[in-house]
Amino acid sequence: VVEPAIAAAYAMLDEPDPLRAAQALVVASHQRRLEPDNDYLSIDEQQSWNLLGRLQEIAYAEAREAMLDTCRSE
């Protein structure tokens, strides 16, 4: 569960429609694990906090349905 959540978070950074961006997942956390001392890999930390603030405004049911729709179409 954690890996897809992290990947979704990266995909949604600075996106006007974070749910749509999450549907096109990008995996970036793997690199951070490979190079934990690489500061460049955490350069978007502030963007992540901003994203969390925006996500709080999205209803759980809406987010859940968007993700389920994506899974159904694969």
C-alpha positions in Angstrom: 0.0 0.0 0.0 2.8 2.4 0.8 4.6 2.2 -2.5 1.6 3.1 -4.7 0.7 5.9 -2.2 4.2 7.4 -2.5 4.2 7.1 -6.2 0.8 8.7 -6.4 2.0 11.6 -4.2 4.9 12.2 -6.6 2.6 12.1 -9.6 0.2 14.6 -8.1 2.8 17.3 -7.2 1.8 20.7 -8.5 -0.9 19.2 -10.7 -4.2 21.1 -11.0 -6.1 17.8 -11.0 -4.2 15.6 -8.6 -6.6 12.7 -9.0 -6.0 12.5 -12.7 -2.3 12.8 -12.2 -2.3 9.9 -9.7 -4.0 7.7 -12.2 -0.8 7.9 -14.3 1.4 6.8 -11.5 5.2 7.4 -11.5 7.5 5.5 -9.3 10.1 7.8 -7.6 10.5 6.4 -4.1 12.6 3.6 -5.3 15.4 6.0 -6.2 15.3 7.6 -2.7 15.7 4.2 -1.1 18.7 3.5 -3.3 20.3 6.8 -2.5 19.1 8.0 1.0 21.8 10.6 1.3 21.1 12.2 -2.1 19.5 15.6 -1.2 18.3 16.1 -4.8 15.8 13.3 -4.4 14.0 15.1 -1.7 14.1 18.5 -3.4 10.3 18.5 -3.8 9.5 18.1 -0.1 7.7 21.4 0.2 5.6 20.6 -2.9 4.6 17.4 -1.1 3.4 19.3 1.9 1.5 21.7 -0.4 -0.1 18.7 -2.1 -1.2 17.2 1.2 -3.0 20.4 2.0 -4.9 20.3 -1.4 -5.8 16.6 -1.0 -7.5 17.3 2.3 -10.1 19.2 0.3 -11.0 16.2 -1.8 -13.7 13.9 -0.5 -12.6 10.4 0.3 -15.4 8.9 -1.8 -14.4 11.0 -4.9 -10.8 9.9 -4.6 -11.7 6.3 -4.0 -14.0 6.2 -7.0 -11.4 7.8 -9.3 -8.8 5.2 -8.3 -11.2 2.3 -8.7 -12.2 3.6 -12.1 -8.6 3.5 -13.1 -8.1 0.0 -11.8 -11.2 -1.2 -13.6 -10.0 0.1 -16.9 -6.6 -1.7 -16.7 
